[in-house]
């Protein structure tokens, strides 16, 4: 049995066992919430842990997937609720919205070349929302496609095909970007943490 699964199973009867999950996942959940919701991340992380603790008895490994995917699903739901409360919900058509604009300063230092920022932002906003979310969860948050599917609420096979389409669209959208002579000689690919290689 996985460490997370065991900790959650024990936490149903021993609340102190839940601390292991908090210790193991707080940093990655906070980073995700910071990138998506800025300064509200601290409060949202608290809400995530309150929700997870309250629902700890409902989680079933076979039906729900991994604990990590379950936690990211809770975090995503709290981020969406935050955007609704603050009228910052990403546009359903994938067009640019205020929801992601603030976070690009924090992401810039991870990009190989700062001059790609506007084109990369435009390309991400051109993706359908679910494809963008699956790409962000797998590239930046390092979730597996199955965990990203669980977080977004779609089937694993659907997440894999959406991720494949998102990567292909990003390559197509970025192919014509004048990023310098080296970009013309090699295709644009994305690795973990969203870095351009």
N, CA, C and O of each residue as an XYZ file, in Angstrom:
788
protein
N       0.838     -1.181      0.000
C       0.000      0.000      0.000
C       0.888      1.251      0.000
O       1.889      1.300      0.714
N       0.533      2.233     -0.777
C       1.244      3.505     -0.894
C       1.261      4.253      0.447
O       0.333      4.118      1.245
N       2.311      5.036      0.691
C       2.430      5.806      1.943
C       1.228      6.720      2.141
O       0.668      6.793      3.234
N       0.833      7.419      1.071
C      -0.314      8.333      1.168
C      -1.606      7.580      1.460
O      -2.412      7.997      2.292
N      -1.787      6.462      0.759
C      -2.995      5.658      0.980
C      -3.070      5.188      2.431
O      -4.118      5.255      3.074
N      -1.934      4.712      2.923
C      -1.889      4.223      4.300
C      -2.152      5.352      5.297
O      -2.891      5.167      6.265
N      -1.549      6.523      5.063
C      -1.752      7.662      5.971
C      -3.225      8.081      5.978
O      -3.786      8.368      7.035
N      -3.845      8.114      4.806
C      -5.249      8.504      4.741
C      -6.141      7.453      5.390
O      -7.117      7.788      6.061
N      -5.803      6.178      5.187
C      -6.585      5.111      5.819
C      -6.508      5.223      7.342
O      -7.523      5.116      8.031
N      -5.293      5.441      7.860
C      -5.119      5.572      9.306
C      -5.791      6.838      9.842
O      -6.291      6.852     10.967
N      -5.802      7.896      9.035
C      -6.375      9.179      9.477
C      -7.879      9.096      9.710
O      -8.448      9.950     10.391
N      -8.521      8.087      9.158
C      -9.961      7.936      9.396
C     -10.258      7.694     10.872
O     -11.313      8.083     11.373
N      -9.310      7.043     11.570
C      -9.498      6.727     12.985
C      -8.506      7.449     13.888
O      -8.734      7.585     15.090
N      -7.402      7.912     13.302
C      -6.362      8.602     14.065
C      -6.051      9.933     13.371
O      -5.218      9.970     12.465
N      -6.700     11.017     13.779
C      -6.512     12.309     13.105
C      -5.053     12.749     12.998
O      -4.701     13.478     12.071
N      -4.203     12.323     13.923
C      -2.790     12.711     13.874
C      -2.095     12.149     12.637
O      -1.109     12.724     12.176
N      -2.583     11.046     12.093
C      -1.979     10.444     10.904
C      -2.134     11.346      9.678
O      -1.373     11.222      8.718
N      -3.105     12.243      9.705
C      -3.340     13.150      8.585
C      -2.173     14.123      8.401
O      -1.958     14.647      7.308
N      -1.422     14.360      9.483
C      -0.285     15.282      9.424
C       0.740     14.854      8.385
O       1.379     15.707      7.769
N       0.912     13.558      8.178
C       1.867     13.079      7.185
C       1.502     13.597      5.793
O       2.374     14.011      5.029
N       0.211     13.572      5.471
C      -0.232     14.082      4.168
C       0.036     15.582      4.054
O       0.473     16.066      3.010
N      -0.228     16.302      5.125
C       0.018     17.748      5.128
C       1.505     18.006      4.907
O       1.878     18.864      4.106
N       2.342     17.275      5.606
C       3.792     17.441      5.463
C       4.265     17.098      4.051
O       5.110     17.793      3.486
N       3.724     16.037      3.494
C       4.186     15.571      2.176
C       3.709     16.425      1.014
O       4.413     16.527      0.009
N       2.533     17.046      1.117
C       1.931     17.679     -0.062
C       1.696     19.189      0.046
O       1.309     19.813     -0.942
N       1.914     19.776      1.187
C       1.637     21.215      1.327
C       2.450     22.075      0.374
O       1.911     23.003     -0.230
N       3.725     21.787      0.228
C       4.574     22.632     -0.622
C       4.114     22.620     -2.080
O       4.038     23.675     -2.709
N       3.803     21.431     -2.627
C       3.402     21.375     -4.031
C       2.009     21.963     -4.233
O       1.759     22.630     -5.237
N       1.108     21.725     -3.298
C      -0.224     22.320     -3.408
C      -0.149     23.841     -3.297
O      -0.843     24.557     -4.019
N       0.692     24.328     -2.393
C       0.835     25.778     -2.233
C       1.421     26.407     -3.498
O       0.983     27.477     -3.920
N       2.401     25.750     -4.097
C       2.991     26.266     -5.335
C       1.945     26.337     -6.440
O       1.870     27.328     -7.166
N       1.140     25.289     -6.568
C       0.067     25.272     -7.569
C      -0.910     26.417     -7.325
O      -1.254     27.149     -8.253
N      -1.355     26.573     -6.092
C      -2.311     27.627     -5.765
C      -1.703     29.020     -5.939
O      -2.399     29.953     -6.339
N      -0.433     29.165     -5.645
C       0.235     30.456     -5.829
C       0.279     30.828     -7.296
O      -0.005     31.970     -7.660
N       0.635     29.866     -8.147
C       0.676     30.145     -9.579
C      -0.707     30.467    -10.130
O      -0.831     31.270    -11.055
N      -1.733     29.861     -9.582
C      -3.077     30.045    -10.118
C      -3.854     31.167     -9.444
O      -4.721     31.773    -10.074
N      -3.563     31.464     -8.166
C      -4.404     32.412     -7.416
C      -3.615     33.477     -6.667
O      -4.204     34.268     -5.929
N      -2.314     33.516     -6.836
C      -1.510     34.564     -6.228
C      -1.558     34.601     -4.719
O      -1.439     33.568     -4.059
N      -1.733     35.799     -4.167
C      -1.663     35.986     -2.720
C      -2.727     35.226     -1.925
O      -2.588     35.063     -0.713
N      -3.768     34.769     -2.580
C      -4.824     34.028     -1.884
C      -4.411     32.587     -1.573
O      -5.157     31.857     -0.921
N      -3.233     32.178     -2.033
C      -2.808     30.775     -1.911
C      -2.779     30.286     -0.471
O      -3.180     29.154     -0.202
N      -2.318     31.109      0.456
C      -2.236     30.664      1.855
C      -3.613     30.292      2.394
O      -3.791     29.231      2.992
N      -4.577     31.172      2.176
C      -5.936     30.896      2.650
C      -6.543     29.698      1.935
O      -7.203     28.863      2.553
N      -6.316     29.621      0.635
C      -6.870     28.513     -0.133
C      -6.269     27.179      0.294
O      -6.969     26.167      0.336
N      -4.974     27.173      0.610
C      -4.349     25.934      1.072
C      -5.001     25.462      2.368
O      -5.226     24.267      2.557
N      -5.298     26.389      3.244
C      -5.997     26.022      4.488
C      -7.354     25.404      4.177
O      -7.750     24.411      4.789
N      -8.065     26.000      3.219
C      -9.373     25.465      2.823
C      -9.235     24.067      2.223
O     -10.063     23.191      2.471
N      -8.185     23.869      1.435
C      -7.945     22.552      0.833
C      -7.776     21.503      1.927
O      -8.383     20.434      1.867
N      -6.950     21.809      2.928
C      -6.710     20.829      3.984
C      -7.946     20.603      4.848
O      -8.183     19.483      5.300
N      -8.727     21.634      5.082
C      -9.977     21.454      5.838
C     -10.935     20.549      5.074
O     -11.560     19.662      5.656
N     -11.046     20.778      3.761
C     -11.927     19.951      2.935
C     -11.432     18.508      2.892
O     -12.214     17.573      3.063
N     -10.136     18.333      2.663
C      -9.580     16.977      2.590
C      -9.780     16.236      3.911
O     -10.135     15.058      3.924
N      -9.551     16.929      5.009
C      -9.727     16.293      6.313
C     -11.194     15.903      6.529
O     -11.490     14.810      7.010
N     -12.091     16.796      6.173
C     -13.521     16.507      6.353
C     -13.977     15.344      5.469
O     -14.898     14.614      5.835
N     -13.340     15.170      4.310
C     -13.747     14.131      3.366
C     -12.833     12.902      3.392
O     -12.922     12.050      2.507
N     -11.970     12.803      4.379
C     -10.980     11.727      4.401
C     -11.604     10.339      4.396
O     -11.008      9.401      3.867
N     -12.774     10.191      4.966
C     -13.416      8.872      5.014
C     -14.064      8.503      3.679
O     -14.374      7.334      3.448
N     -14.271      9.483      2.798
C     -14.928      9.225      1.519
C     -13.986      8.701      0.448
O     -14.436      8.100     -0.528
N     -12.679      8.919      0.612
C     -11.714      8.548     -0.418
C     -11.550      7.038     -0.502
O     -11.346      6.369      0.511
N     -11.641      6.507     -1.715
C     -11.431      5.086     -1.972
C     -10.413      4.971     -3.091
O     -10.644      5.479     -4.188
N      -9.290      4.311     -2.835
C      -8.183      4.224     -3.796
C      -8.642      3.674     -5.135
O      -8.327      4.253     -6.175
N      -9.376      2.575     -5.134
C      -9.768      1.929     -6.385
C     -10.630      2.854     -7.230
O     -10.448      2.932     -8.445
N     -11.566      3.553     -6.600
C     -12.486      4.403     -7.343
C     -11.900      5.774     -7.640
O     -12.160      6.335     -8.704
N     -11.113      6.324     -6.719
C     -10.700      7.717     -6.823
C      -9.315      7.929     -7.409
O      -9.002      9.052     -7.807
N      -8.476      6.919     -7.481
C      -7.121      7.114     -7.981
C      -6.151      7.359     -6.832
O      -6.276      6.753     -5.768
N      -5.184      8.247     -7.048
C      -4.177      8.501     -6.026
C      -4.614      9.599     -5.068
O      -5.451     10.437     -5.402
N      -4.046      9.581     -3.894
C      -4.322     10.636     -2.908
C      -3.842     11.975     -3.455
O      -4.513     12.993     -3.291
N      -2.685     11.974     -4.104
C      -2.143     13.213     -4.673
C      -3.094     13.822     -5.702
O      -3.349     15.026     -5.674
N      -3.614     13.002     -6.602
C      -4.581     13.490     -7.592
C      -5.844     14.009     -6.935
O      -6.399     15.024     -7.355
N      -6.298     13.310     -5.898
C      -7.476     13.731     -5.131
C      -7.240     15.100     -4.509
O      -8.112     15.966     -4.568
N      -6.055     15.303     -3.907
C      -5.736     16.589     -3.279
C      -5.665     17.712     -4.305
O      -6.142     18.816     -4.044
N      -5.069     17.443     -5.483
C      -5.029     18.468     -6.521
C      -6.423     18.779     -7.058
O      -6.701     19.917     -7.434
N      -7.295     17.785     -7.096
C      -8.684     18.039     -7.487
C      -9.375     18.969     -6.508
O     -10.115     19.865     -6.914
N      -9.136     18.761     -5.219
C      -9.704     19.644     -4.195
C      -9.120     21.048     -4.351
O      -9.847     22.038     -4.271
N      -7.811     21.133     -4.574
C      -7.158     22.440     -4.754
C      -7.711     23.157     -5.979
O      -7.958     24.362     -5.932
N      -7.908     22.430     -7.069
C      -8.454     23.035     -8.281
C      -9.862     23.564     -8.032
O     -10.206     24.658     -8.480
N     -10.673     22.792     -7.320
C     -12.034     23.252     -7.013
C     -12.025     24.522     -6.172
O     -12.845     25.415     -6.385
N     -11.100     24.605     -5.218
C     -11.008     25.821     -4.405
C     -10.498     26.996     -5.234
O     -10.930     28.129     -5.022
N      -9.587     26.745     -6.172
C      -9.111     27.815     -7.060
C     -10.257     28.324     -7.933
O     -10.419     29.532     -8.105
N     -11.053     27.403     -8.485
C     -12.200     27.818     -9.303
C     -13.197     28.627     -8.485
O     -13.724     29.631     -8.964
N     -13.454     28.201     -7.268
C     -14.367     28.947     -6.389
C     -13.811     30.337     -6.091
O     -14.558     31.314     -6.050
N     -12.506     30.420     -5.884
C     -11.866     31.721     -5.646
C     -12.040     32.636     -6.851
O     -12.375     33.811     -6.700
N     -11.811     32.096     -8.052
C     -11.968     32.913     -9.262
C     -13.402     33.391     -9.413
O     -13.637     34.532     -9.812
N     -14.368     32.527     -9.096
C     -15.774     32.950     -9.178
C     -16.070     34.064     -8.185
O     -16.744     35.039     -8.517
N     -15.559     33.914     -6.958
C     -15.796     34.937     -5.932
C     -15.175     36.272     -6.300
O     -15.717     37.330     -5.979
N     -14.041     36.218     -6.970
C     -13.331     37.457     -7.288
C     -13.516     37.871     -8.737
O     -12.808     38.750     -9.228
N     -14.460     37.246     -9.424
C     -14.762     37.551    -10.829
C     -13.523     37.415    -11.706
O     -13.315     38.204    -12.627
N     -12.692     36.397    -11.410
C     -11.479     36.179    -12.187
C     -11.489     34.803    -12.840
O     -10.428     34.244    -13.119
N     -12.664     34.254    -13.085
C     -12.761     32.941    -13.705
C     -12.192     33.000    -15.119
O     -12.546     33.901    -15.879
N     -11.314     32.060    -15.492
C     -10.785     32.068    -16.853
C     -11.916     31.992    -17.871
O     -12.916     31.307    -17.657
N     -11.748     32.691    -18.957
C     -12.772     32.714    -19.993
C     -12.969     31.312    -20.555
O     -11.986     30.634    -20.852
N     -14.230     30.850    -20.711
C     -14.467     29.488    -21.183
C     -13.961     29.239    -22.597
O     -13.709     28.094    -22.969
N     -13.810     30.301    -23.390
C     -13.335     30.108    -24.756
C     -11.816     30.024    -24.833
O     -11.260     29.879    -25.922
N     -11.137     30.114    -23.688
C      -9.692     30.006    -23.668
C      -8.981     31.305    -23.998
O      -7.753     31.332    -24.085
N      -9.733     32.385    -24.184
C      -9.085     33.656    -24.483
C      -8.404     34.197    -23.239
O      -8.675     33.746    -22.126
N      -7.532     35.149    -23.430
C      -6.775     35.712    -22.316
C      -7.708     36.315    -21.284
O      -8.680     36.986    -21.631
N      -7.416     36.081    -20.034
C      -8.189     36.655    -18.942
C      -7.242     37.090    -17.851
O      -6.048     36.798    -17.912
N      -7.747     37.774    -16.869
C      -6.919     38.257    -15.779
C      -6.447     37.117    -14.881
O      -5.472     37.290    -14.150
N      -7.090     35.981    -14.911
C      -6.801     34.911    -13.962
C      -5.348     34.471    -13.988
O      -4.774     34.187    -12.936
N      -4.740     34.409    -15.165
C      -3.368     33.934    -15.254
C      -2.350     35.046    -15.421
O      -1.149     34.790    -15.331
N      -2.794     36.278    -15.664
C      -1.856     37.346    -15.987
C      -0.838     37.609    -14.895
O       0.337     37.810    -15.199
N      -1.244     37.616    -13.639
C      -0.340     37.972    -12.543
C       0.792     36.970    -12.374
O       1.880     37.341    -11.932
N       0.555     35.696    -12.718
C       1.529     34.657    -12.376
C       2.723     34.603    -13.307
O       3.696     33.917    -12.994
N       2.695     35.285    -14.425
C       3.782     35.133    -15.381
C       5.099     35.694    -14.873
O       6.154     35.220    -15.296
N       5.089     36.677    -13.988
C       6.352     37.173    -13.446
C       7.078     36.066    -12.690
O       8.302     35.958    -12.771
N       6.333     35.246    -11.959
C       6.936     34.147    -11.206
C       7.419     33.037    -12.125
O       8.357     32.320    -11.777
N       6.802     32.878    -13.286
C       7.151     31.805    -14.202
C       8.331     32.198    -15.093
O       9.067     31.334    -15.569
N       8.506     33.485    -15.313
C       9.535     33.956    -16.250
C      10.910     33.377    -15.997
O      11.618     33.020    -16.939
N      11.299     33.279    -14.727
C      12.644     32.801    -14.444
C      12.829     31.336    -14.816
O      13.963     30.858    -14.863
N      11.740     30.607    -15.082
C      11.839     29.218    -15.504
C      11.888     29.081    -17.017
O      12.217     28.012    -17.531
N      11.573     30.124    -17.718
C      11.606     30.047    -19.176
C      13.037     30.205    -19.670
O      13.814     30.986    -19.119
N      13.367     29.473    -20.690
C      14.713     29.530    -21.240
C      15.037     30.906    -21.794
O      16.174     31.358    -21.660
N      14.083     31.586    -22.410
C      14.294     32.915    -22.981
C      13.097     33.785    -22.653
O      11.958     33.422    -22.947
N      13.355     34.941    -22.040
C      12.267     35.827    -21.623
C      11.458     36.333    -22.811
O      10.284     36.673    -22.661
N      12.065     36.386    -23.969
C      11.335     36.911    -25.134
C      10.210     35.986    -25.593
O       9.378     36.389    -26.406
N      10.171     34.754    -25.087
C       9.087     33.837    -25.438
C       7.820     34.102    -24.627
O       6.759     33.565    -24.946
N       7.918     34.916    -23.592
C       6.804     35.111    -22.667
C       5.491     35.487    -23.353
O       4.493     34.798    -23.141
N       5.442     36.533    -24.156
C       4.145     36.893    -24.761
C       3.589     35.800    -25.680
O       2.391     35.514    -25.668
N       4.476     35.197    -26.473
C       4.010     34.154    -27.386
C       3.550     32.916    -26.630
O       2.550     32.296    -26.991
N       4.285     32.557    -25.579
C       3.902     31.393    -24.784
C       2.583     31.634    -24.069
O       1.730     30.747    -24.023
N       2.407     32.827    -23.511
C       1.150     33.164    -22.847
C      -0.010     33.092    -23.835
O      -1.054     32.516    -23.530
N       0.173     33.672    -25.012
C      -0.884     33.648    -26.030
C      -1.194     32.224    -26.468
O      -2.356     31.867    -26.663
N      -0.141     31.403    -26.625
C      -0.356     30.013    -27.037
C      -1.110     29.241    -25.962
O      -2.019     28.475    -26.282
N      -0.749     29.427    -24.690
C      -1.466     28.753    -23.606
C      -2.932     29.182    -23.560
O      -3.822     28.355    -23.360
N      -3.176     30.475    -23.745
C      -4.554     30.963    -23.719
C      -5.350     30.507    -24.942
O      -6.580     30.490    -24.914
N      -4.649     30.139    -26.011
C      -5.340     29.648    -27.207
C      -5.805     28.200    -27.049
O      -6.660     27.734    -27.801
N      -5.240     27.491    -26.070
C      -5.651     26.104    -25.837
C      -7.047     26.071    -25.220
O      -7.418     26.982    -24.479
N      -7.815     25.040    -25.517
C      -9.078     24.855    -24.793
C      -8.785     24.724    -23.296
O      -7.751     24.166    -22.929
N      -9.662     25.220    -22.428
C      -9.376     25.245    -20.986
C      -8.949     23.911    -20.375
O      -8.025     23.885    -19.562
N      -9.588     22.816    -20.739
C      -9.230     21.525    -20.139
C      -7.847     21.086    -20.623
O      -7.063     20.550    -19.839
N      -7.540     21.308    -21.900
C      -6.206     20.970    -22.402
C      -5.147     21.794    -21.684
O      -4.101     21.268    -21.302
N      -5.413     23.083    -21.498
C      -4.470     23.959    -20.800
C      -4.250     23.469    -19.373
O      -3.116     23.422    -18.897
N      -5.339     23.104    -18.689
C      -5.231     22.666    -17.295
C      -4.444     21.359    -17.180
O      -3.608     21.217    -16.287
N      -4.705     20.409    -18.073
C      -3.978     19.136    -18.053
C      -2.494     19.381    -18.335
O      -1.635     18.782    -17.688
N      -2.187     20.257    -19.294
C      -0.795     20.580    -19.600
C      -0.104     21.233    -18.403
O       1.027     20.875    -18.072
N      -0.765     22.174    -17.762
C      -0.189     22.851    -16.592
C       0.044     21.859    -15.459
O       1.103     21.869    -14.830
N      -0.941     21.003    -15.198
C      -0.795     20.039    -14.103
C       0.324     19.035    -14.344
O       1.010     18.635    -13.403
N       0.514     18.625    -15.595
C       1.571     17.650    -15.868
C       2.936     18.314    -16.014
O       3.935     17.779    -15.534
N       2.990     19.465    -16.665
C       4.291     20.120    -16.903
C       4.795     20.867    -15.680
O       5.955     20.707    -15.297
N       3.955     21.671    -15.064
C       4.407     22.492    -13.941
C       4.281     21.789    -12.599
O       5.166     21.903    -11.751
N       3.200     21.072    -12.403
C       2.967     20.431    -11.110
C       3.498     19.010    -11.061
O       3.520     18.388     -9.998
N       3.928     18.490    -12.210
C       4.510     17.163    -12.342
C       3.564     16.041    -11.924
O       4.008     15.017    -11.404
N       2.278     16.223    -12.144
C       1.334     15.140    -11.927
C       1.420     14.195    -13.108
O       1.796     14.599    -14.208
N       1.079     12.956    -12.888
C       0.982     12.016    -13.995
C      -0.296     12.357    -14.763
O      -1.172     13.031    -14.220
N      -0.422     11.908    -16.011
C      -1.676     12.149    -16.724
C      -2.894     11.597    -15.967
O      -3.967     12.200    -15.994
N      -2.727     10.457    -15.297
C      -3.841      9.890    -14.522
C      -4.218     10.803    -13.359
O      -5.402     11.000    -13.084
N      -3.214     11.364    -12.672
C      -3.492     12.272    -11.560
C      -4.111     13.578    -12.062
O      -5.010     14.128    -11.426
N      -3.625     14.071    -13.207
C      -4.209     15.281    -13.795
C      -5.666     15.026    -14.180
O      -6.521     15.890    -13.988
N      -5.946     13.843    -14.721
C      -7.320     13.476    -15.074
C      -8.199     13.491    -13.834
O      -9.316     14.008    -13.854
N      -7.686     12.923    -12.769
C      -8.428     12.879    -11.512
C      -8.694     14.295    -11.001
O      -9.799     14.593    -10.548
N      -7.684     15.170    -11.072
C      -7.826     16.537    -10.583
C      -8.841     17.328    -11.401
O      -9.597     18.130    -10.854
N      -8.856     17.101    -12.709
C      -9.740     17.847    -13.600
C     -11.135     17.217    -13.674
O     -12.113     17.883    -14.014
N     -11.208     15.923    -13.348
C     -12.502     15.246    -13.374
C     -12.848     14.640    -14.714
O     -14.012     14.628    -15.116
N     -11.827     14.129    -15.416
C     -12.061     13.463    -16.701
C     -11.393     12.086    -16.652
O     -10.622     11.794    -15.738
N     -11.693     11.258    -17.632
C     -11.109      9.919    -17.703
C      -9.620     10.004    -18.032
O      -9.178     10.950    -18.683
N      -8.856      9.021    -17.583
C      -7.414      9.011    -17.813
C      -7.082      9.019    -19.300
O      -6.198      9.761    -19.730
N      -7.765      8.218    -20.076
C      -7.524      8.187    -21.524
C      -7.812      9.537    -22.170
O      -7.098      9.971    -23.074
N      -8.858     10.188    -21.698
C      -9.191     11.516    -22.207
C      -8.091     12.506    -21.860
O      -7.715     13.334    -22.689
N      -7.573     12.426    -20.640
C      -6.486     13.332    -20.230
C      -5.257     13.105    -21.094
O      -4.602     14.063    -21.504
N      -4.936     11.851    -21.373
C      -3.757     11.566    -22.206
C      -3.931     12.146    -23.610
O      -2.997     12.729    -24.161
N      -5.111     11.990    -24.183
C      -5.318     12.538    -25.533
C      -5.340     14.068    -25.508
O      -4.841     14.709    -26.434
N      -5.918     14.660    -24.448
C      -5.908     16.127    -24.334
C      -4.486     16.649    -24.158
O      -4.130     17.689    -24.712
N      -3.680     15.930    -23.390
C      -2.285     16.331    -23.188
C      -1.512     16.237    -24.506
O      -0.734     17.130    -24.842
N      -1.732     15.159    -25.241
C      -1.072     14.997    -26.542
C      -1.465     16.139    -27.478
O      -0.611     16.728    -28.140
N      -2.777     16.451    -27.529
C      -3.246     17.548    -28.383
C      -2.689     18.892    -27.930
O      -2.309     19.723    -28.754
N      -2.641     19.103    -26.608
C      -2.120     20.377    -26.081
C      -0.657     20.554    -26.466
O      -0.256     21.639    -26.887
N       0.134     19.512    -26.329
C       1.549     19.609    -26.704
C       1.703     19.881    -28.191
O       2.516     20.715    -28.591
N       0.926     19.182    -29.014
C       1.005     19.390    -30.464
C       0.577     20.816    -30.825
O       1.216     21.464    -31.654
N      -0.492     21.301    -30.210
C      -0.937     22.670    -30.490
C       0.088     23.690    -30.044
O       0.327     24.679    -30.737
N       0.699     23.458    -28.885
C       1.729     24.385    -28.415
C       2.905     24.412    -29.385
O       3.430     25.482    -29.693
N       3.322     23.244    -29.869
C       4.412     23.206    -30.853
C       4.026     23.985    -32.103
O       4.816     24.776    -32.617
N       2.795     23.757    -32.596
C       2.339     24.465    -33.799
C       2.254     25.973    -33.562
O       2.692     26.767    -34.395
N       1.689     26.356    -32.423
C       1.520     27.780    -32.137
C       2.856     28.496    -31.939
O       2.996     29.672    -32.277
N       3.832     27.779    -31.391
C       5.126     28.396    -31.119
C       6.119     28.231    -32.270
O       7.185     28.847    -32.253
N       5.788     27.416    -33.263
C       6.731     27.114    -34.348
C       7.183     28.365    -35.095
O       8.347     28.459    -35.482
N       6.304     29.304    -35.299
C       6.662     30.491    -36.065
C       7.221     31.627    -35.243
O       7.464     32.712    -35.770
N       7.430     31.398    -33.960
C       7.912     32.490    -33.103
C       9.372     32.796    -33.408
O      10.203     31.889    -33.446
N       9.685     34.057    -33.624
C      11.075     34.428    -33.934
C      11.930     34.460    -32.666
O      12.251     35.534    -32.157
N      12.292     33.293    -32.165
C      13.045     33.216    -30.911
C      14.548     33.195    -31.141
O      15.315     32.931    -30.215
N      14.964     33.466    -32.342
C      16.393     33.510    -32.601
C      16.836     32.378    -33.499
O      16.042     31.495    -33.824
N      18.103     32.392    -33.906
C      18.581     31.397    -34.861
C      18.531     29.968    -34.344
O      18.283     29.047    -35.122
N      18.760     29.758    -33.047
C      18.751     28.387    -32.530
C      17.363     27.790    -32.572
O      17.220     26.579    -32.743
N      16.329     28.613    -32.419
C      14.949     28.108    -32.437
C      14.576     27.579    -33.800
O      13.774     26.651    -33.910
N      15.150     28.162    -34.851
C      14.821     27.716    -36.200
C      15.402     26.328    -36.483
O      14.894     25.608    -37.342
N      16.459     25.955    -35.767
C      17.109     24.675    -36.021
C      16.547     23.529    -35.194
O      16.784     22.366    -35.520
N      15.801     23.833    -34.119
C      15.296     22.746    -33.278
C      13.850     23.012    -32.893
O      13.461     24.166    -32.710
N      13.039     21.947    -32.766
C      11.634     22.131    -32.410
C      11.484     22.562    -30.947
O      12.352     22.289    -30.118
N      10.403     23.221    -30.650
C      10.097     23.649    -29.289
C       9.414     22.502    -28.554
O       8.395     21.987    -29.015
N       9.966     22.101    -27.420
C       9.364     21.068    -26.602
C       9.260     21.574    -25.182
O       9.949     22.521    -24.802
N       8.402     20.947    -24.394
C       8.194     21.363    -23.022
C       8.543     20.217    -22.099
O       8.133     19.077    -22.313
N       9.312     20.539    -21.060
C       9.678     19.555    -20.067
C       8.955     19.884    -18.778
O       8.115     20.783    -18.752
N       9.267     19.175    -17.715
C       8.647     19.454    -16.431
C       8.955     20.872    -16.010
O       9.970     21.441    -16.413
N       8.092     21.437    -15.210
C       8.164     22.816    -14.737
C       7.925     23.817    -15.852
O       8.154     25.011    -15.657
N       7.463     23.361    -17.037
C       7.098     24.274    -18.106
C       8.274     24.917    -18.816
O       8.071     25.856    -19.586
N       9.503     24.450    -18.590
C      10.645     25.066    -19.231
C      10.665     24.747    -20.707
O      10.316     23.640    -21.117
N      11.070     25.707    -21.498
C      11.210     25.502    -22.935
C      12.583     24.945    -23.195
O      13.567     25.447    -22.652
N      12.674     23.904    -24.023
C      13.975     23.330    -24.357
C      14.195     23.331    -25.838
O      15.242     22.883    -26.307
